[in-house]
């Protein structure tokens, strides 16, 4: 998500539409789960779902 959409920055007064390129990119990109505690089973599930989506 564009950084200025994050709730932590709400008080800065940013509004949707201020950075249309960032918003267009966000609408078209794919975000994969990435965090330190991601288990091997979770990684396998992400890979399975992604492969199925790409094969469709």
Secondary structure by P-SEA (a helix, b strand, c coil): cccccccccccccccccccaaaaaaaaccccccccccccaaaaaaaaaaaaaaaac
